[in-house]
Amino acid sequence: MRFEQASTATNTRPNGTYIILPGPKTPMKNGRLTERAIFTNFNTVYVDQHGKCFSLRPKGIDPQALVNQVPEREVLWIEKMGEDDSNELLRLTMVVNWKEVFERDVDEVRVQVTGETHQSTLLFHVTFSAHIELTMDAKAAQRLVESIPTLYRGPGGACALLRDGEVYGEHVWGYANSEKRIPMTKETILPICSISKQFVCLVLAKLFEEDGMAEKGDKAMRDMLPSNLSDNKDLTVERLAHMQSGIRDYWALTVLWGAQADSRFTLADDAPAALKRLGNFHFEPGMSYSYSNVNFYVLGRIAESISGKPLGKLLEEYIFTPAGMTTAQLASDTSNRPGPSVGYEGTEQVGYFPALNRIEWAGDAGIVATLKDMVAYEQYLDRQQVDDNSAYRRNAQAVTFKDDNPAFYGWGLGRGKTAGNETRGHGGALRGFRLHRRYMPDERLSAVVMFNHEADAEAANTHLLENALLNPKDDSESRPAADKGWEGAYFDSESQLAITVAQGSSNGELMVNVSSHPAKLRCSSSHEARSDTMTATLDGDVLTITRLIENWTMTAKRITPSTGADCTHLNGDYHSAEVDSTFHVTGGPGIMYGSFHGYLGKGPAYVMKELGAGVWFLSCERSPDAPAPGSWTVMFEPDGAVAIGCWLARRIPYSKL
């Protein structure tokens, strides 16, 4: 082993990233670490002036007393990775606790160290805190990405892991077009869908660097939207980009406007007509979060208005070219995408079939790219992350709601945590496609997943990141059983949405459905449950849910279950002047149906299910955009009034004709 004398400079700072290499007593297998090191209760390193004795000890313990405690003590080597690549080597004796055996190949352990060094007669004293995470080597990372096709089966896909701006593991598999047996490759062009939103925000950030452009953007927004929305001074460009506008989502509203799942929707004619029919805000701008593609359609038009250039050209100039995304482009028409790729609906059980998409979008989505393009984008963001003046660094800063509570979405980037680490990213979906990208800035770790089928790309992305850190999620802790009293349906009168609660597949697990996909909560007591993004409490027949991402608390009362009474008196037509939609109710004893017509045509008949007390679910699992809204809540009042809504478009009033 090489060993060099430690520096004796006074008041130097040992800040930086260190690589800890195994010492003679470190648990090894075939020359590699096999266990995870976890620091326990230490804060001091002692070094003599000659660099011959290093000891790291818990506070208040004599370092010499640890010498004979071999099972509690390991000798490791630290190689300092300074900016000058001086590779100064220091020998370090540290107290560690070896736990949680991982049968994985590991090249190194990384630790962030901060503190000060100062000289004394015999010792240097360095105070710091640290947490070790093992990282896998390139071979193990490659095996990890190659596991995705088995875990998330389907016609084809592509994924990549990047660390420190370099490809860590990369894999493509299956077919871009199963019928023609065209293989998926790194050069296969796929729609990245809503991942496009962050690109639009980067363009706006660059445009707003010029004096006066932000003011022009505000004017363009107010000129574009109907006055009942634009006159509200709390509505700003920033709140559009943070999903805090309170404007209903127009892709959800296409269902109420009579669209079929494969209906044509054009930017030239249908999008402007949609803006006239959005109705009122479903919450006060700035006070909550609700995903609305209208926001980003408008942001794309703002960029074009203030620059005088088409959005595709702006994306090429400000992002694609600087990032080296050589084949990425804006392809607004989903029915005429470049390349041979086909998106597939279905499953292995029922079979896969090509998805027919016929919508146009730009701003809210529309970019197509290859895996090579997305790898280049991740490398570009990794470079931008360390540049204090970059548009990405500005857009990645934390944002808040109007009440100063922290927001989990801003400038087209979702904020969250994976394996305890902060992440920024976004998913994307179109019928037949699912995608997700995420960046972990503290670890400089990225994951990209691209499927041409409808498996859970976000879950696949999480799997890559957690296992790349050798920190898979542990769901094995004991939890109190969920009380049977949770189960049932509830109605929140403020949002006029129904909520269903059911037992999960594991002990102490609940599935709470407020939106299109049930959320998994874990019981912390018999009447309390939580997840990273939601808390729930049950007090008798009152369910209180706080959705942290939305900055929104719902207080819902239990619905008395339906008795199956004849509901044919509900048959008839209902009209909403607010969104220009007509609702038709038909059916007889045992089953009811609802359908809509509006400026987009006559939609299909959807099956309805009575929950009780006049509250119904209308199931919509396929629509022009994906994922579909899911279950719409339909509330029939005794006076003939009806309220219809989903999590993307709430409290829409209808009156019986």
Secondary structure, 3 states (H helix, E strand, C coil): CCCCCCCCCCCCCCCEEEEEECCCCCCEECCEECEEEEECCCCEEEEECCCCCEEEECCCCCHHHHCCCHHHEEEEEEEEECCCCCCCEEEEEEEEEEEEECCCCEEEEEEEECCCCCECCCEEEEECCCCCEEEECHHHHHHHHCCHHHHCCCCEEEEEEEECCEEEEEEEEEEEECCCCEECCCCCCEECHHHHHHHHHHHHHHHCCCCCHHHHHHHHHHHHCCHHHHCCCCCCHHHHHCCCCCCCCHHHHHHHCCCCCCCCECCCCHHHHHHCCCCCCCCCCCCCCCCCHHHHHHHHHHHHHHHCCCHHHHHHHHHHHHHCCCCCEECCECCCCCCCCCCEEEECCCEEEECCCCEECCCCCCEEECHHHHHHHHHHHHHHHCCCCCHHHHHCCCCECCCCCECCEECCEEEEEECCEEEEEEEEEECCEEEEEEEECCCCEEEEEEECCCCCHHHHHHHHHHHHCCCCCCCCCCCCCCCHHHCEEEEECCCCEEEEEEECCCCCEEEEECCCCCEEEEEEECCEEECCCEEEEEECCEEEEEECCCCEEEEEEECCCCCCCCCHHHCEEEEECCCCEEEEEEEECCEEEEEEEECCEECCCEEEEEEECCEEEEEECCCCCCCCCEEEEEEECCCCEEEEEECCEEEEEEEEC
